[in-house]
């Protein structure tokens, strides 16, 4: 009897040492609440891989410079950094303008027309006409190469 009293005595946290089943379930029946499953130690210790964040355009700038007529032309880190900053600024300006156009039209989805209009407003109409012609040519060439 002395051992049972020690086992049933409350712990420092105030709960009894033995876990009791709910009163509605008989001791010979399974409990209504299934026990929690704990994953194996191997699964718990593995961390999820984080996706790499896209913060700069330097890889693409170098690829474009290598594909041009002066492919042997070298560039410094400062040059790439300046071009990267310039592209980021233009990208944010175009996306902000496109977002404003979507809000004005009360649309939830940003479409190609909104991006084109925002690009034209951000860059200017003369430069846009020149750039858009080259963009269409490049896209047509890419689609033709893919097929």
C-alpha positions in Angstrom: 0.0 0.0 0.0 2.8 2.4 0.7 4.0 2.3 -2.9 0.6 3.1 -4.3 0.3 6.2 -2.1 3.7 7.4 -3.4 2.7 6.8 -7.0 -0.7 8.5 -6.6 0.8 11.5 -4.8 0.6 14.8 -6.7 3.9 16.0 -8.3 5.3 19.5 -8.0 3.2 20.7 -11.0 0.0 19.7 -9.2 -1.1 16.7 -11.4 -0.9 13.1 -10.4 2.0 11.0 -11.6 -0.2 8.4 -13.3 -2.3 9.5 -16.3 -5.9 8.5 -15.9 -8.3 7.7 -18.7 -11.5 9.8 -19.1 -14.3 8.8 -16.8 -16.8 8.2 -19.8 -14.6 5.4 -21.2 -14.3 2.0 -19.4 -10.8 0.8 -18.6 -11.0 -2.2 -21.0 -12.2 0.0 -23.9 -10.0 2.3 -26.1 -10.0 5.9 -25.2 -12.1 8.3 -27.4 -9.1 10.6 -28.0 -6.3 8.8 -30.0 -2.8 9.2 -28.5 -0.5 11.8 -30.1 1.9 10.4 -32.6 5.4 11.6 -32.2 7.6 11.6 -35.3 10.8 9.7 -35.2 13.9 11.5 -34.0 15.4 11.5 -37.5 12.5 13.5 -39.0 12.5 16.1 -36.2 16.2 16.8 -36.5 16.1 17.6 -40.2 15.5 21.2 -41.1 13.6 22.4 -44.1 15.6 23.9 -46.9 14.9 27.5 -47.6 14.4 28.7 -51.1 17.1 31.0 -52.4 15.9 34.6 -52.6 16.3 36.5 -55.8 17.9 39.8 -54.9 19.9 40.9 -57.9 20.2 40.8 -61.7 24.0 40.3 -61.9 23.9 36.9 -63.4 21.6 38.1 -66.2 23.6 41.2 -66.8 26.7 39.2 -67.3 24.9 36.8 -69.6 23.6 39.6 -71.8 27.0 41.2 -72.0 28.6 37.9 -73.0 26.1 37.4 -75.7 26.6 40.8 -77.3 29.1 41.8 -80.1 31.8 42.6 -77.5 31.7 39.3 -75.7 35.3 39.5 -74.5 34.6 42.8 -72.8 35.3 42.6 -69.0 33.2 44.4 -66.3 34.0 45.3 -62.8 31.9 44.6 -59.7 31.1 48.3 -59.5 29.8 48.4 -63.0 27.6 45.4 -62.4 26.4 46.9 -59.1 25.4 50.2 -60.8 23.5 48.3 -63.6 21.9 46.1 -61.0 20.7 49.2 -59.0 19.4 50.8 -62.2 17.4 47.7 -63.1 16.0 47.4 -59.6 14.8 51.0 -59.6 13.1 50.7 -63.0 11.5 47.4 -62.0 10.1 48.9 -58.8 8.9 52.0 -60.7 7.1 49.9 -63.3 5.5 47.5 -60.8 4.3 50.4 -58.7 2.8 52.1 -61.7 1.2 48.8 -62.9 -0.3 48.3 -59.4 -1.8 51.8 -59.5 -3.3 51.1 -62.9 -4.9 47.9 -61.6 -6.3 49.7 -58.6 -7.7 52.4 -60.9 -9.5 49.8 -63.0 -10.6 47.9 -59.9 -8.9 44.7 -61.1 -7.4 42.0 -58.8 -5.1 40.6 -61.5 -2.1 42.3 -63.1 -2.1 41.6 -66.8 0.2 42.2 -69.7 -1.7 45.3 -70.8 -1.2 47.0 -67.4 2.5 46.2 -67.4 2.9 47.5 -70.9 1.0 50.7 -70.1 3.0 51.1 -66.9 6.3 50.6 -68.8 5.3 53.2 -71.4 4.4 55.7 -68.6 7.6 55.1 -66.7 10.1 55.1 -69.6 8.4 57.5 -72.1 6.5 57.0 -75.3 9.5 57.4 -77.8 11.8 55.1 -75.9 8.9 52.6 -75.3 8.2 52.3 -79.1 11.8 51.4 -79.7 12.1 49.0 -76.8 8.7 47.4 -77.4 9.7 46.6 -81.0 12.9 44.9 -79.8 11.0 43.0 -77.1 8.5 41.7 -79.6 11.3 40.6 -81.9 13.1 38.8 -79.0 10.0 37.1 -77.9 9.1 35.9 -81.4 12.7 34.6 -81.8 12.5 32.8 -78.5 9.1 31.2 -79.3 10.4 30.2 -82.8 13.5 28.6 -81.2 11.3 26.7 -78.7 9.1 25.2 -81.4 
